[in-house]
Amino acid sequence: MSTAPRSLLALGVPIAPTRGPGEDLARLIGDTAASALVGATLPVRGVVLGPAGSGKTAALDALRAELRARGLTVADRADAPAEHVVVLDDAHALDDAALEAASACVDDPDRSIVVAYRDHAAPPRLRALAARLEKTTAPVLLGTVEVEQIAEATRVPLACAHAIIRRTQGLTWLTLAALDAHDSGTCELDPEHRDLARGLRGGIAHRLAQVPAAARDAVEALCLFPPAEIAAQDPPEIGWDDAIEHGHAVGLLAVNGSPPSIVRAAVRASLPVHRITRLLALAHIGDDDEWDEDATASAPDRLQTRGDAVRADDPARALQLYREALVAGAAPSDLALRFGVAAFGTGDLDTAAAGVDRLLAHPEHPDRDDAQSAAAAVWAARGALAAGAPAAAPAVSAVSAARRALIDLGVGRRPQTAPAGTVADTLTVASDALTAALRGSLGLDVARAVDDLVLASELYSASRCDFPLVEPPAVVAAAAAMATGDLGVAASVLESAVDAGQGGAWARPRLRLWRAWVAIAAARPDEARSHLDAARDTATALQPRDRLIEAACETALARRYANTATLLAVFRDARPHLLRRRFDAYLLPFLGELMLAAVRVGAADAVDRHFDAAVEGLAALEDPPLWSPLLHWAGIQRGILLNRPELLVPHARALLAAAAHSPFAARLAEAGHVWTDVLGGTVEPLRVEAAAHALAHDGLAWDGARLAAHGAARTGDRQAYAQLLACARELHPKQVLQPEAVRPEATAPLGDGTPLSARELDVARLVVQGKTYVEIGQTLFISPRTAEHHIARIRRRLDANSRSELLTKLRDVLHSDDPTGREGAA
């Protein structure tokens, strides 16, 4: 049962667990109305009048509280004793007997009675009763609120209050709902509060369903047609006046029949395509907020315009509208790009490619430049950006220059400068900023490059453009932030982009997947799992590029938190991506993860060609200090895992070269130097511990733990051993994945039906690999004595009398030899 205040429930306002500004305003409305009804002496008599959601119930609740505070008894039935104060809510719903009793109360001048009702729904007998009350007491009329009331009751900024009133026309229930949905953090990007319409669509659609069928078409027409066209249309069967009264009664129309812009936008978004098609054939619809007085556009043009308006949020609906436009006579070539963009938003790459390919076959088509950029985005989504990114002619605008800059950087080319232009709309400004930031990211000022990319992402969000891109700008900014070790900035820019709907529907799963990736780097696997689930739950189908990122995230979780059997199974699922995809610059972090996992499971050759190509690509760009350190760090890890020191040398040199311009690269170079010394037998505990903590601070806690563990395993000093082993345990991510994240392979049933624990499975596999107690302890961050205890317990449970018998039985339990014997400390 809800514990929310009854006044708000009656108003139909969405109730949040905590008190919001809408509730504060509702209280003020109720208190103000109650003070107008209660005088210094008895009797208390009055009428409260207003449409649905106007605050009548809130007013009566406040009135009851005041009367009870004065020691009076309040009754909700007119046949109550004469000394009671009768308060009747929703009097328009009373039956004849109740109305007769209420009429008797009104006729007695000494009786206290207050009646609240909806005027449109009131029967004649109730109207007559109210008229008698109004002869002695002015009615309390509810239905709208003013900016001054918002300022008095809430802390909502005055500019926001004015914007909300403009969009709601002050209708009480709608204003209360808008206040509760208001997010002051987005006001700078959305000063007119257009996004409020999205959050309130459900409530508006619910109220529209309450309009009688005879009046609903008319109310929808009022929301769709320009005012100038309403008079020219045939009136509904019940007449315009009655239809307007119905719309006003449920809180969708003002008294004069005009719908608030927030209602217009919601009605247009909720109408089924077949109905909007019929209505759009009669009137021209402009944007979501203002009427376009030019009513000369054809029906196909109107359908195209409507499809453009809804495409960012609902590309599937936009596709339906574009198909209707074709049926209505639109030229296929005029709709080809629109089809491609909308299909891309749904994840249907084949349909998207068909749309843009139609334009690419016509060199003179005005949309061909956009089609080239869209085609590259389709190829990137398929995991083969280079296939669709041949050297292009100079960009024709700032917008196309930004799209091509994303393409160029992705394939390892230096982006071109943007052409000079005179237009300064939001998309153009954002595009100019993005092009400059992408070019700057190849320079030497790493900190400024990250700042510029974050700003470009914020500006692009403000443009509300849903055109297909190789990557959303927020992803590029987040990748750059992670390439400097700043996970906080990476998470923040992605969260801001998700909240702003950057890129439209197609970008939602990509942004969620990258949020998962940042959470993995921050050693928060449960958070990563929730972002992965959110990416899968979006209405947009995951593109092949998204599935590659998803597979890399699952591999990263398994490599850090699961046992070897689970990692083998996860990598088996991820391996097909290595055959079918190619890694562009934005996918290099995931290449590094898959490469290290491949080495762990003995399949390094599956990734070698991709890694070599990536290193060559960065070398062609002169190893930019922003983008190269993480890949070179992965190269160092690869050499460590393979126990091939010669593979570390070129990557160590690259990190040293970048260290002059990137503090992050300098920390990686120092950690690599320390690790090389450790592997060579030189262990300086304080230096090892400092390098390990530096790695953890930069989002490489797993690597830091391994460095400390390697140091512990290679020192002969017992105090240093204990110190470094404690450091490894401290840095090793401690959070445990939720049970659903663990695969069935995590346990292996024995002959007695009892499974080995996850830890025992790990120990068993290392035993099969021939590891010693010390090496097992180093790998699992446990002491050699603890490893010995695990092995003794396994031997007892398997009833193995010798080491050879133990190995035979373990291989039988595990089904095969574990191929990860190259590097036990992985």
C-alpha positions in Angstrom: 0.0 0.0 0.0 1.3 3.4 -0.9 2.4 5.8 1.8 2.3 8.8 -0.5 0.1 11.8 0.5 -3.5 11.2 -0.6 -3.6 14.7 -2.1 -1.0 13.9 -4.7 -2.4 10.5 -5.5 -5.7 12.2 -6.2 -4.1 14.7 -8.4 -2.7 11.9 -10.5 0.9 13.2 -10.0 3.7 10.6 -10.3 4.8 9.9 -6.7 8.5 9.6 -5.8 9.8 8.0 -2.6 11.1 11.4 -1.6 9.2 14.7 -1.4 9.6 16.7 -4.6 8.8 20.2 -5.7 5.5 19.1 -7.2 4.3 17.9 -3.8 5.4 21.2 -2.2 3.4 23.2 -4.7 0.4 20.9 -4.2 0.5 21.6 -0.5 0.5 25.3 -1.2 -2.5 25.0 -3.5 -4.4 23.0 -0.9 -3.5 25.4 1.9 -4.5 28.5 -0.1 -7.8 27.0 -1.1 -8.6 25.9 2.5 -7.9 29.4 3.8 -10.4 30.8 1.4 -13.1 28.4 2.7 -12.6 28.6 6.4 -13.8 31.7 8.1 -13.6 32.9 11.7 -17.1 31.6 12.5 -19.4 28.8 11.5 -21.0 27.6 9.3 -18.3 26.7 6.7 -19.9 26.7 3.3 -18.4 26.7 -0.2 -17.8 25.2 -3.6 -14.5 24.0 -5.0 -14.5 23.7 -8.8 -11.9 22.4 -11.3 -11.0 19.8 -13.9 -9.3 16.5 -13.2 -5.9 17.0 -11.4 -6.6 20.7 -10.5 -6.0 20.2 -6.8 -9.6 19.7 -5.5 -8.7 16.8 -3.3 -5.6 18.5 -2.0 -7.7 21.5 -1.0 -10.3 19.3 0.8 -7.5 17.5 2.6 -6.1 20.8 3.8 -9.6 21.9 4.8 -10.2 18.7 6.8 -6.9 19.1 8.7 -7.8 22.7 9.6 -11.3 21.9 10.7 -10.1 19.0 12.9 -7.4 21.3 14.4 -10.3 23.5 15.5 -11.9 20.6 17.2 -14.7 20.1 14.6 -15.9 16.7 13.3 -15.7 16.2 9.5 -18.1 13.9 7.7 -18.0 12.7 4.1 -21.7 12.0 3.9 -24.5 14.6 3.8 -26.7 12.6 6.1 -24.3 13.1 9.0 -25.4 14.7 12.2 -26.1 18.4 12.0 -23.1 19.4 14.1 -20.7 17.8 11.6 -19.0 19.7 8.8 -19.9 17.9 5.6 -17.1 17.8 3.0 -18.0 16.1 -0.3 -15.3 15.3 -2.8 -16.1 14.3 -6.4 -19.7 15.3 -5.9 -20.3 14.9 -9.7 -20.2 11.1 -9.0 -22.9 11.1 -6.3 -26.1 9.2 -6.8 -29.6 10.8 -6.6 -30.1 9.9 -2.9 -26.7 11.5 -1.9 -27.5 14.6 -3.9 -30.9 14.9 -2.3 -29.2 14.7 1.2 -26.7 17.3 0.1 -29.4 19.6 -1.2 -31.1 19.4 2.2 -27.9 20.5 3.9 -27.5 23.4 1.6 -31.1 24.5 2.2 -30.3 24.7 6.0 -28.4 28.0 6.4 -26.9 26.8 9.7 -25.3 23.6 8.2 -21.6 23.5 7.2 -21.1 21.9 3.8 -18.3 22.2 1.2 -18.8 20.6 -2.2 -16.0 19.8 -4.8 -16.7 18.6 -8.3 -15.8 18.7 -12.0 -18.0 21.2 -13.7 -18.2 19.3 -17.0 -19.4 16.1 -15.4 -21.8 17.7 -13.0 -25.5 16.7 -13.4 -28.1 19.6 -13.4 -29.2 18.9 -9.8 -25.6 19.4 -8.6 -25.2 22.6 -10.6 -28.4 24.0 -9.0 -27.1 23.0 -5.5 -23.8 24.7 -6.1 -25.5 27.8 -7.4 -27.4 28.2 -4.1 -24.1 27.9 -2.2 -22.4 30.4 -4.4 -25.0 33.1 -3.5 -23.3 33.4 -0.1 -19.8 32.3 -0.8 -17.5 32.9 -3.8 -16.5 29.5 -5.4 -12.8 28.4 -5.2 -11.8 27.9 -8.9 -8.8 25.6 -9.5 -7.1 24.5 -12.6 -4.0 26.6 -13.2 -1.0 27.8 -11.3 1.3 30.8 -11.7 5.1 31.3 -11.6 4.8 33.2 -8.3 3.3 30.1 -6.7 6.1 27.9 -7.9 8.6 30.4 -6.6 6.8 30.5 -3.2 6.5 26.8 -2.8 9.7 25.4 -4.3 13.4 26.1 -4.9 13.1 25.7 -8.7 15.0 28.5 -10.4 12.8 31.3 -11.6 13.9 30.9 -15.3 13.0 27.2 -15.1 9.6 28.0 -13.5 8.8 30.4 -16.4 9.9 27.8 -19.0 7.7 25.1 -17.3 4.6 27.4 -17.2 5.2 28.2 -20.9 5.2 24.5 -21.7 2.3 23.5 -19.5 0.2 26.7 -19.7 -0.1 26.4 -16.0 -2.4 23.4 -16.0 -2.1 22.2 -12.4 -1.6 18.5 -12.7 0.8 18.9 -15.7 2.8 21.6 -13.9 3.1 19.4 -10.8 4.3 16.5 -12.8 6.7 18.7 -14.8 8.2 20.0 -11.5 8.7 16.5 -10.2 10.3 15.4 -13.5 12.5 18.6 -13.7 16.2 18.0 -13.5 18.2 21.2 -12.9 21.3 19.5 -14.0 20.2 19.5 -17.7 18.8 23.1 -17.8 21.9 24.5 -19.3 21.7 22.1 -22.3 17.9 22.4 -22.5 16.9 25.8 -21.3 13.4 25.5 -22.8 12.9 22.2 -21.0 11.8 20.4 -24.2 12.9 17.0 -22.7 10.1 17.2 -20.1 7.7 16.1 -22.8 9.4 12.6 -22.9 9.0 11.9 -19.3 5.4 12.9 -19.2 4.2 11.1 -22.3 2.8 8.1 -20.4 0.7 10.3 -18.1 -0.6 12.4 -21.0 -1.5 9.3 -23.0 -3.4 7.9 -20.0 -5.5 11.0 -19.7 -6.1 11.1 -23.5 -7.5 7.6 -23.1 -10.0 8.9 -20.6 -11.5 11.3 -23.2 -14.8 9.8 -24.6 -14.4 8.3 -28.1 -16.8 10.8 -29.6 -14.4 13.6 -28.5 -11.0 12.0 -28.7 -10.4 12.6 -32.4 -11.3 16.3 -31.9 -8.9 16.6 -29.0 -6.1 15.0 -31.1 -6.9 17.3 -34.0 -6.5 20.3 -31.6 -3.1 18.9 -30.7 -2.1 18.3 -34.4 -3.6 21.1 -36.5 -2.5 24.7 -36.6 -5.2 27.0 -35.2 -5.8 28.5 -38.6 -6.9 25.1 -39.9 -9.3 24.2 -37.1 -12.1 26.5 -38.3 -11.8 25.2 -41.8 -12.4 21.6 -40.8 -15.7 19.9 -40.4 -16.7 20.0 -36.7 -16.9 16.7 -34.8 -20.3 15.2 -34.3 -20.5 16.5 -30.7 -19.3 19.9 -31.7 -16.1 21.8 -31.0 -17.3 23.3 -27.8 -18.3 20.0 -26.2 -15.0 18.4 -27.4 -13.0 21.2 -25.8 -14.9 20.8 -22.6 -14.0 17.1 -22.5 -10.4 17.8 -23.2 -10.3 20.5 -20.5 -12.1 18.2 -18.0 -9.3 15.6 -18.1 -6.6 18.3 -18.0 -5.3 18.3 -21.5 -6.6 21.5 -22.9 -6.9 25.0 -21.5 -10.3 26.6 -21.1 -10.1 28.1 -24.6 -9.2 24.8 -26.2 -5.5 25.4 -26.8 -3.3 22.4 -25.8 0.0 23.2 -24.0 3.1 22.5 -26.1 4.1 19.6 -23.9 0.7 18.0 -24.5 1.0 18.5 -28.3 4.4 16.9 -28.3 3.2 13.9 -26.3 0.1 13.3 -28.3 2.0 13.4 -31.6 4.5 10.9 -30.2 1.8 8.5 -28.9 -0.5 8.4 -31.9 -0.4 5.2 -34.0 1.0 5.6 -37.4 -2.2 4.8 -39.2 -4.1 7.5 -37.3 -1.4 10.1 -37.7 -1.2 9.4 -41.4 -4.9 10.1 -41.8 -4.6 13.3 -39.8 -1.4 14.5 -41.4 -3.1 14.4 -44.7 -5.3 17.2 -43.5 -2.8 19.6 -41.8 0.8 20.6 -41.8 2.7 19.8 -38.6 5.8 21.9 -37.7 8.2 21.0 -34.9 7.2 19.8 -31.5 6.6 23.2 -30.0 5.5 25.8 -32.6 3.0 25.7 -35.4 4.3 26.2 -38.9 1.8 28.6 -40.5 2.9 27.5 -44.0 0.2 24.9 -44.6 1.1 24.4 -48.3 3.3 21.3 -47.8 2.2 18.0 -49.3 1.2 15.0 -47.3 4.5 13.1 -48.1 6.5 16.1 -46.9 4.5 16.2 -43.7 5.1 12.6 -43.1 8.8 13.0 -43.7 8.9 15.9 -41.3 7.1 13.9 -38.6 9.4 11.0 -39.1 12.4 13.3 -38.7 11.0 14.6 -35.5 10.6 11.2 -33.8 13.6 9.4 -35.3 16.1 10.1 -32.6 13.9 8.5 -29.9 11.9 6.0 -31.9 13.6 5.1 -35.2 11.3 2.2 -35.8 8.3 4.6 -35.8 10.2 6.9 -38.1 10.6 4.0 -40.6 6.9 3.5 -40.5 6.2 7.1 -41.3 8.8 7.1 -44.1 7.0 4.1 -45.6 3.7 5.9 -45.4 5.3 8.8 -47.2 6.4 6.5 -50.0 2.8 5.2 -50.3 1.6 8.8 -50.3 3.9 9.6 -53.3 7.3 10.7 -52.0 10.2 10.1 -54.3 12.4 7.1 -53.1 15.6 9.0 -53.7 14.4 11.8 -51.4 13.8 9.2 -48.6 16.8 7.0 -49.1 19.1 8.8 -46.6 16.2 9.0 -44.1 15.6 5.3 -44.4 19.3 4.6 -43.9 19.6 6.8 -40.8 16.4 5.4 -39.2 17.3 1.7 -40.0 20.8 2.3 -38.5 19.0 3.5 -35.3 17.1 0.2 -35.0 20.3 -1.8 -35.6 19.2 -3.1 -39.0 22.5 -2.6 -40.9 21.3 -4.3 -44.1 18.4 -1.8 -44.5 20.7 1.1 -43.6 23.2 0.0 -46.2 20.6 -0.3 -48.8 19.4 3.2 -48.2 22.8 4.8 -48.4 24.0 2.6 -51.3 21.2 4.0 -53.4 22.6 7.5 -53.0 26.2 6.5 -53.5 25.3 5.2 -56.9 24.3 8.8 -57.9 27.3 11.2 -57.8 25.2 14.3 -58.3 22.6 13.6 -55.6 22.7 16.4 -53.0 22.7 13.9 -50.1 25.7 12.0 -51.4 28.2 13.6 -49.0 26.1 12.6 -46.0 25.6 9.1 -47.6 29.4 8.6 -47.7 29.7 9.4 -44.0 26.7 7.1 -43.2 28.2 4.3 -45.2 31.4 4.5 -43.2 29.4 4.3 -40.0 27.6 1.2 -41.3 31.0 -0.4 -42.1 32.3 0.5 -38.6 29.2 -1.0 -37.0 30.0 -4.2 -38.9 33.5 -4.1 -37.5 35.3 -3.2 -40.7 35.7 0.6 -40.7 38.7 0.5 -43.1 36.6 -1.2 -45.7 34.3 1.7 -45.9 36.7 4.6 -45.4 38.7 5.2 -48.5 40.4 8.6 -48.8 37.6 11.1 -49.3 37.3 14.4 -51.1 37.5 17.5 -48.9 34.5 17.9 -46.7 31.8 20.3 -47.9 30.7 21.5 -44.4 31.8 21.6 -40.8 29.4 18.8 -40.0 30.7 16.5 -42.7 34.3 17.4 -41.7 33.6 16.2 -38.1 32.1 12.9 -39.3 35.1 12.4 -41.6 37.5 13.3 -38.8 36.1 10.5 -36.7 36.6 8.2 -39.7 40.1 9.3 -40.4 41.3 9.0 -36.8 39.7 5.5 -36.6 41.7 4.2 -39.6 44.9 6.0 -38.7 44.8 9.1 -40.8 45.3 12.7 -39.6 41.9 14.4 -39.9 41.5 17.3 -42.3 40.7 20.8 -41.1 37.1 21.9 -41.2 36.0 24.3 -44.0 35.2 27.8 -43.0 31.5 28.6 -42.8 29.1 31.2 -41.7 26.4 29.1 -40.1 26.6 28.9 -36.3 23.8 26.5 -35.4 24.4 24.1 -32.5 25.4 21.1 -34.7 27.9 23.2 -36.7 29.5 24.6 -33.5 29.7 21.1 -32.0 31.1 19.7 -35.2 33.8 22.4 -35.4 34.7 21.6 -31.8 34.9 17.9 -32.5 37.1 18.2 -35.5 39.5 20.5 -33.7 39.6 18.1 -30.7 40.2 15.1 -32.8 43.1 16.8 -34.6 44.4 18.0 -31.3 44.4 14.5 -29.8 47.3 13.6 -32.1 49.4 16.4 -30.7 51.6 16.6 -27.6 49.3 18.4 -25.2 47.5 15.4 -23.7 45.6 17.2 -21.0 44.2 19.8 -23.3 43.2 17.1 -25.8 41.1 15.3 -23.2 39.4 18.6 -22.1 38.6 19.5 -25.7 37.1 16.1 -26.5 34.9 16.3 -23.3 33.7 19.7 -24.3 33.0 18.5 -27.9 31.0 15.7 -26.5 28.8 18.0 -24.4 28.2 20.3 -27.4 27.3 17.4 -29.6 24.8 16.2 -27.0 23.1 19.6 -27.2 22.7 19.3 -30.9 20.4 16.3 -30.5 21.6 14.9 -33.8 21.0 11.2 -34.5 23.1 10.8 -37.7 25.2 7.6 -37.8 28.8 8.1 -36.6 31.7 5.7 -36.3 31.6 6.4 -32.6 29.6 8.7 -30.4 31.8 11.7 -29.3 31.4 10.7 -25.7 33.0 7.3 -26.4 36.1 9.1 -27.9 36.3 11.4 -25.0 36.0 8.6 -22.5 38.6 6.5 -24.3 40.9 9.5 -24.2 40.3 10.0 -20.5 41.0 6.3 -19.8 44.2 6.7 -21.9 45.4 9.2 -19.2 44.3 7.1 -16.3 41.3 9.4 -15.4 38.4 7.0 -14.9 36.3 9.6 -13.2 36.2 11.8 -16.3 35.5 8.8 -18.5 32.6 7.7 -16.4 31.2 11.2 -16.1 31.3 12.0 -19.8 29.5 8.7 -20.6 26.9 9.2 -18.0 26.2 12.8 -19.3 25.9 11.4 -22.8 23.5 8.7 -21.7 21.3 11.2 -19.9 21.3 13.6 -22.8 20.5 10.8 -25.3 23.6 11.6 -27.4 23.5 10.1 -30.9 19.9 8.9 -30.6 18.8 5.2 -30.4 21.8 3.6 -32.1 24.2 5.1 -29.6 22.4 3.9 -26.4 23.9 0.4 -26.3 27.3 1.6 -27.3 27.4 4.1 -24.5 26.2 1.5 -22.0 28.9 -0.9 -23.1 31.6 1.7 -22.6 30.2 2.4 -19.2 30.7 -1.3 -18.5 34.2 -1.1 -19.7 35.0 1.9 -17.4 33.5 0.0 -14.5 35.7 -3.0 -15.2 38.8 -0.7 -15.2 37.6 0.7 -11.9 37.3 -2.8 -10.4 33.5 -2.7 -10.0 32.3 -5.8 -11.8 28.8 -5.8 -10.4 28.3 -2.3 -11.9 29.8 -3.5 -15.1 27.4 -6.3 -15.2 24.4 -4.0 -14.8 25.6 -1.8 -17.7 26.0 -4.9 -19.9 22.5 -5.9 -19.0 21.2 -2.4 -19.8 22.9 -2.5 -23.2 21.3 -5.8 -24.1 17.9 -4.5 -22.9 17.7 -1.5 -25.2 15.2 -1.6 -28.1 18.0 -1.2 -30.6 19.6 -4.5 -31.7 23.3 -4.8 -30.8 25.5 -4.2 -33.9 28.5 -6.5 -34.6 30.7 -3.8 -33.2 28.7 -3.7 -30.0 28.9 -7.5 -29.8 32.7 -7.3 -30.1 32.8 -4.8 -27.2 30.4 -7.0 -25.2 32.6 -10.0 -25.7 35.7 -8.1 -24.7 33.9 -7.0 -21.5 32.8 -10.5 -20.7 36.4 -11.7 -21.3 37.8 -9.0 -19.0 35.4 -10.0 -16.2 36.3 -13.7 -16.6 40.1 -13.0 -16.7 39.9 -11.0 -13.5 37.3 -12.7 -11.4 36.5 -16.2 -12.7 38.5 -19.4 -12.9 40.4 -20.7 -15.9 37.6 -22.9 -17.1 35.2 -20.0 -17.3 37.8 -17.9 -19.1 38.3 -20.7 -21.6 34.5 -20.8 -22.3 34.2 -17.0 -22.5 37.2 -16.7 -24.9 35.8 -19.5 -27.0 32.7 -17.3 -27.5 34.7 -14.2 -28.2 37.2 -15.8 -30.6 34.9 -15.6 -33.7 35.1 -11.8 -33.5 38.8 -12.1 -34.1 38.0 -13.7 -37.4 35.1 -11.5 -38.5 36.1 -8.0 -37.3 39.0 -5.6 -37.7 40.2 -3.3 -35.0 40.2 0.4 -35.7 41.7 3.0 -33.3 38.6 3.1 -31.1 38.6 -0.6 -30.5 42.2 -0.9 -29.5 41.5 -1.1 -25.7 39.4 -4.2 -26.4 42.1 -5.7 -28.7 44.5 -5.5 -25.7 42.1 -7.3 -23.5 41.4 -10.1 -26.0 45.1 -10.5 -26.7 46.0 -11.0 -23.0 43.2 -13.5 -22.6 44.3 -15.3 -25.7 47.8 -15.7 -24.2 46.3 -17.0 -21.0 44.5 -19.8 -22.8 47.3 -20.6 -25.1 45.9 -19.0 -28.3 48.2 -16.0 -28.7 48.4 -16.5 -32.5 44.7 -15.7 -32.8 45.4 -12.1 -32.0 49.0 -11.5 -33.1 48.1 -10.2 -36.6 45.6 -7.8 -35.2 48.1 -6.5 -32.6 50.9 -6.1 -35.2 48.5 -4.1 -37.5 47.5 -1.9 -34.6 51.1 -1.1 -33.6 51.9 -0.3 -37.3 48.9 2.0 -37.4 50.0 3.9 -34.3 53.6 4.1 -35.7 52.2 5.7 -38.9 50.7 8.4 -36.7 54.1 8.8 -34.9 52.8 7.1 -31.7 50.6 10.0 -30.4 51.2 10.2 -26.6 47.4 10.2 -25.9 46.4 7.1 -27.9 49.5 4.9 -27.8 50.4 4.1 -24.1 47.7 1.6 -23.4 48.4 -0.5 -26.4 52.1 -0.5 -25.7 51.3 -1.4 -22.1 49.3 -4.4 -23.4 52.4 -5.3 -25.5 54.5 -5.3 -22.3 52.0 -7.5 -20.6 52.0 -9.9 -23.6 55.8 -10.2 -23.3 55.6 -10.9 -19.6 52.9 -13.6 -20.1 54.8 -15.3 -22.8 58.1 -15.0 -20.8 59.8 -13.4 -23.8 61.6 -10.3 -22.6 62.7 -9.3 -26.1 59.0 -8.5 -26.9 59.0 -5.9 -24.2 61.7 -3.7 -25.6 59.9 -1.8 -28.4 56.9 -1.1 -26.2 59.1 0.1 -23.3 60.9 2.5 -25.7 57.6 3.8 -27.0 56.3 4.5 -23.4 59.5 6.2 -22.6 59.1 8.4 -25.6 55.5 9.3 -24.7 56.4 9.9 -21.0 57.7 13.4 -21.8 54.2 14.5 -22.8 52.0 12.1 -20.8 52.2 11.6 -17.0 50.2 8.4 -17.5 52.7 7.1 -20.0 55.5 8.0 -17.6 53.9 5.9 -14.8 53.4 3.0 -17.2 57.1 3.3 -18.3 58.2 3.2 -14.7 56.0 0.2 -13.9 57.3 -1.6 -17.0 60.9 -0.9 -15.8 60.2 -2.1 -12.3 58.5 -5.3 -13.7 61.5 -6.0 -16.0 63.8 -5.7 -13.0 61.6 -8.0 -11.0 61.6 -10.6 -13.7 65.4 -10.3 -13.8 65.6 -11.0 -10.1 66.0 -7.5 -8.7 63.2 -6.7 -6.3 63.1 -3.4 -4.5 59.9 -3.7 -2.3 59.2 0.0 -1.9 59.6 0.7 -5.6 57.5 -2.3 -6.6 54.8 -1.3 -4.2 54.8 2.3 -5.4 54.6 1.2 -9.1 51.7 -1.3 -8.2 49.7 1.4 -6.5 50.3 3.8 -9.4 48.9 1.2 -11.8 45.8 0.7 -9.6 45.2 4.5 -9.4 45.2 4.6 -13.2 42.6 1.9 -13.6 45.0 -1.0 -13.8 44.5 -2.6 -10.4 44.7 -6.1 -11.8 48.1 -5.4 -13.3 49.3 -3.7 -10.1 48.3 -6.8 -8.1 50.2 -9.1 -10.5 53.3 -6.9 -10.3 53.3 -7.1 -6.5 52.7 -10.8 -6.7 55.6 -11.3 -9.1 57.8 -9.2 -6.7 56.7 -11.4 -3.8 57.5 -14.6 -5.6 61.0 -13.4 -6.6 62.3 -12.0 -3.4 64.3 -14.0 -0.8 63.5 -11.5 2.0 60.6 -12.9 4.1 59.6 -9.4 5.2 59.6 -8.1 1.6 57.6 -11.2 0.6 54.9 -10.6 3.2 54.8 -6.9 2.4 54.4 -7.4 -1.4 51.9 -10.3 -1.0 49.8 -8.0 1.2 50.0 -5.3 -1.4 48.8 -7.8 -4.1 45.9 -8.8 -2.0 45.0 -5.2 -1.3 45.1 -4.2 -5.0 43.4 -7.3 -6.4 39.8 -6.4 -7.1 37.8 -7.7 -4.2 34.2 -7.3 -5.4 32.5 -10.6 -6.4 30.3 -11.0 -9.4 26.6 -11.7 -8.8 25.8 -15.4 -8.9 24.2 -15.2 -12.4 27.5 -14.0 -13.8 29.2 -17.4 -12.9 28.9 -20.0 -15.7 28.2 -23.7 -15.1 31.9 -24.5 -15.9 32.9 -22.9 -12.6 32.6 -26.2 -10.8 33.5 -29.8 -11.7 31.6 -32.7 -10.1 33.6 -35.4 -8.6 32.8 -39.1 -8.4 31.0 -38.7 -5.1 28.8 -36.0 -6.7 30.4 -33.2 -4.7 31.8 -30.3 -6.8 35.2 -28.8 -6.3 35.0 -25.2 -5.2 36.1 -22.4 -7.6 39.4 -22.0 -5.6 40.0 -25.8 -5.7 39.4 -25.8 -9.4 42.0 -23.1 -9.9 44.5 -25.0 -7.7 43.8 -28.2 -9.5 44.5 -26.7 -13.0 47.8 -25.3 -11.8 48.8 -28.6 -10.3 48.1 -30.2 -13.7 50.3 -27.6 -15.3 53.1 -28.7 -13.0 53.2 -25.6 -10.8 55.0 -25.7 -7.4 53.4 -24.5 -4.2 55.2 -21.2 -4.5 54.0 -20.7 -8.1 50.4 -21.6 -7.2 50.5 -19.1 -4.4 52.0 -16.4 -6.7 49.2 -17.0 -9.2 46.3 -17.0 -6.8 47.7 -14.5 -4.3 47.8 -17.1 -1.5 50.7 -18.4 0.6 52.5 -21.6 -0.5 51.3 -23.2 2.7 47.7 -22.4 1.9 48.2 -23.9 -1.6 49.6 -27.0 0.0 46.5 -27.4 2.2 44.3 -27.1 -0.9 46.2 -29.8 -2.7 46.1 -32.1 0.4 42.3 -31.7 0.6 41.9 -32.4 -3.1 44.1 -35.5 -2.8 42.0 -36.8 0.1 38.7 -36.3 -1.7 40.0 -38.0 -4.9 41.6 -40.8 -2.8 44.9 -40.3 -4.6 47.9 -42.1 -3.0 50.6 -40.6 -5.2 51.3 -37.5 -7.2 51.0 -39.4 -10.5 47.7 -40.8 -9.4 46.5 -37.3 -8.4 47.5 -35.9 -11.8 45.7 -38.7 -13.6 42.5 -38.2 -11.6 42.6 -34.4 -12.0 43.0 -34.7 -15.7 40.0 -37.0 -15.8 38.0 -34.5 -13.7 39.0 -31.5 -15.8 38.5 -33.5 -19.0 41.8 -32.3 -20.5 45.1 -30.8 -19.7 44.9 -27.0 -19.1 46.9 -25.2 -21.9 47.8 -22.2 -19.7 51.1 -23.5 -18.4 53.2 -20.8 -20.0 52.6 -18.2 -17.2 51.2 -19.2 -13.9 51.0 -15.7 -12.6 48.6 -14.5 -15.2 
